[in-house]
Amino acid sequence: MVSPVMPPGCTGCMALTLRLTDDESDALRARADLEQRSMQEVAREAVRNYIEDRSRAELLERVLDQELPRYDEALRRLGE
């Protein structure tokens, strides 16, 4: 039997209480209604997107930190 609280296919999921302001809750409800999805689905997607975006940004920063010093002299000369 599938739990009514956990999303389908969720094994090892964790329940979480998220406290939102009235404005945040209203905006989430409006977005969910517009997309004909549950507030939970919209919130979970937002969390996934946030983590994915931050992970990409951190990876890019790491690569730039490692690679830019190699071109430091060339970049300095171009800036003159």
Rosetta silent file (secondary structure, phi, psi, omega in degrees, C-alpha in Angstrom):
SEQUENCE: MVSPVMPPGCTGCMALTLRLTDDESDALRARADLEQRSMQEVAREAVRNYIEDRSRAELLERVLDQELPRYDEALRRLGE
SCORE:     score description
SCORE:     0.000 S_00000001
   1 L     0.000  136.640 -179.991    0.000    0.000    0.000 S_00000001
   2 L   -85.536  134.407  178.535    1.302    3.477   -0.891 S_00000001
   3 L   -68.561  137.053  178.917    1.456    5.995    1.942 S_00000001
   4 L   -71.844  -14.309 -176.938   -0.840    8.999    1.393 S_00000001
   5 L   -92.972  -41.077 -176.923    1.862   11.280    2.835 S_00000001
   6 L   -87.823  144.241  179.343    4.951   10.139    0.937 S_00000001
   7 L   -65.229  152.500  178.603    5.243   10.583   -2.824 S_00000001
   8 L   -56.405  141.782  179.769    4.925    7.486   -5.020 S_00000001
   9 L    77.172    6.779 -177.444    8.179    5.568   -5.379 S_00000001
  10 L   -88.053  109.156  173.448    9.552    7.142   -2.228 S_00000001
  11 L  -116.613  135.150 -177.797   11.581    4.681   -0.224 S_00000001
  12 L    71.196   28.009  179.807   13.624    5.950    2.677 S_00000001
  13 L   -80.499  157.980 -179.863   11.905    9.345    2.511 S_00000001
  14 L  -118.759  134.969  174.714   11.919   11.796    5.366 S_00000001
  15 L   -80.357  148.247 -176.734    8.967   13.873    6.489 S_00000001
  16 L  -143.161  136.862  173.508    9.678   17.570    6.994 S_00000001
  17 L   -97.352  124.898 -179.336    7.708   20.410    8.499 S_00000001
  18 L  -114.752  119.186 -179.600    8.140   23.596    6.516 S_00000001
  19 L   -96.478  120.768 -178.589    6.987   26.795    8.138 S_00000001
  20 L  -116.709  152.343  171.744    5.996   29.464    5.631 S_00000001
  21 L   -69.670  166.838  177.740    4.743   32.999    6.061 S_00000001
  22 H   -59.795  -41.151  179.877    1.164   33.637    5.011 S_00000001
  23 H   -64.644  -42.447  178.738    2.409   35.315    1.823 S_00000001
  24 H   -64.406  -42.615  179.649    4.710   32.395    0.979 S_00000001
  25 H   -64.205  -42.907  178.456    1.944   29.897    1.641 S_00000001
  26 H   -62.760  -41.892 -179.452   -0.519   31.861   -0.502 S_00000001
  27 H   -66.808  -40.563  178.584    2.010   32.078   -3.348 S_00000001
  28 H   -65.253  -43.421  178.941    2.778   28.357   -3.136 S_00000001
  29 H   -62.850  -42.793  179.749   -0.925   27.494   -3.105 S_00000001
  30 H   -63.680  -42.582  179.689   -1.581   29.769   -6.091 S_00000001
  31 H   -64.996  -44.068 -179.956    1.294   28.233   -8.076 S_00000001
  32 H   -62.672  -43.030  178.295    0.156   24.702   -7.229 S_00000001
  33 H   -62.564  -43.319 -179.625   -3.430   25.513   -8.243 S_00000001
  34 H   -60.889  -39.225 -178.579   -2.247   27.078  -11.493 S_00000001
  35 H   -90.163   -0.142 -177.310   -0.205   23.977  -12.343 S_00000001
  36 L    53.045   47.930  178.342   -2.897   21.618  -11.018 S_00000001
  37 L  -130.669  167.755  177.235   -0.346   20.009   -8.714 S_00000001
  38 L   -78.930  156.691  176.218   -0.104   19.625   -4.969 S_00000001
  39 H   -60.208  -37.104  178.951    1.723   22.179   -2.885 S_00000001
  40 H   -61.343  -44.502 -179.835    4.046   19.365   -1.826 S_00000001
  41 H   -61.474  -43.648 -179.060    4.962   18.563   -5.431 S_00000001
  42 H   -65.546  -43.328 -179.944    5.720   22.205   -6.201 S_00000001
  43 H   -65.185  -42.944  179.640    7.775   22.626   -3.018 S_00000001
  44 H   -62.967  -40.356  177.859    9.751   19.410   -3.631 S_00000001
  45 H   -64.259  -40.330  179.004   10.548   20.519   -7.188 S_00000001
  46 H   -62.051  -41.255  178.419   11.692   23.904   -5.884 S_00000001
  47 H   -64.434  -46.203  178.932   14.030   22.206   -3.396 S_00000001
  48 H   -59.603  -45.184 -179.921   15.450   19.924   -6.111 S_00000001
  49 H   -63.265  -41.158  178.935   15.996   22.875   -8.456 S_00000001
  50 H   -60.387  -48.078 -178.923   17.664   24.921   -5.712 S_00000001
  51 H   -64.132  -43.357  179.815   20.080   22.117   -4.875 S_00000001
  52 H   -62.958  -45.345 -179.856   20.830   21.441   -8.547 S_00000001
  53 H   -62.925  -45.463 -179.989   21.446   25.135   -9.305 S_00000001
  54 H   -65.185  -38.641  179.680   23.702   25.597   -6.289 S_00000001
  55 H   -63.640  -42.059  177.971   25.626   22.427   -7.069 S_00000001
  56 H   -63.355  -44.177 -178.741   26.280   23.637  -10.641 S_00000001
  57 H   -63.182  -42.335  179.522   27.394   27.058   -9.411 S_00000001
  58 H   -65.372  -39.594  178.224   29.763   25.523   -6.857 S_00000001
  59 H   -63.801  -45.030  179.029   31.235   23.205   -9.486 S_00000001
  60 H   -60.681  -45.237  178.460   31.790   26.115  -11.873 S_00000001
  61 H   -59.745  -42.278  179.380   33.466   28.164   -9.134 S_00000001
  62 H   -62.680  -44.897  179.517   35.726   25.246   -8.277 S_00000001
  63 H   -63.587  -45.358  179.421   36.741   24.739  -11.906 S_00000001
  64 H   -62.733  -41.775  177.941   37.389   28.445  -12.384 S_00000001
  65 H   -60.124  -34.069 -178.631   39.442   28.604   -9.180 S_00000001
  66 H   -81.437  -36.208 -171.613   41.567   25.727  -10.466 S_00000001
  67 H   -94.141  -34.988 -176.146   41.920   26.819  -14.099 S_00000001
  68 H   -60.716  -38.869  179.716   42.078   30.634  -14.076 S_00000001
  69 H   -56.472  -29.961  179.711   45.443   30.878  -12.281 S_00000001
  70 H   -63.240  -29.935 -177.421   46.979   29.053  -15.239 S_00000001
  71 H  -106.458   14.182 -175.464   45.929   31.946  -17.502 S_00000001
  72 H   -54.768  -49.034 -177.884   46.623   34.726  -15.005 S_00000001
  73 H   -63.938  -43.521  179.338   49.514   36.271  -16.950 S_00000001
  74 H   -64.192  -42.360  179.393   47.633   36.215  -20.269 S_00000001
  75 H   -65.792  -38.220  178.258   44.544   37.742  -18.686 S_00000001
  76 H   -62.542  -44.216 -179.163   46.643   40.443  -17.029 S_00000001
  77 H   -65.861  -39.351  178.614   48.245   41.340  -20.375 S_00000001
  78 H   -64.006  -30.991 -178.928   44.888   41.453  -22.136 S_00000001
  79 L   -77.931   -9.350 -178.582   43.647   43.862  -19.490 S_00000001
  80 L   -80.509    0.000    0.000   46.477   46.339  -20.171 S_00000001
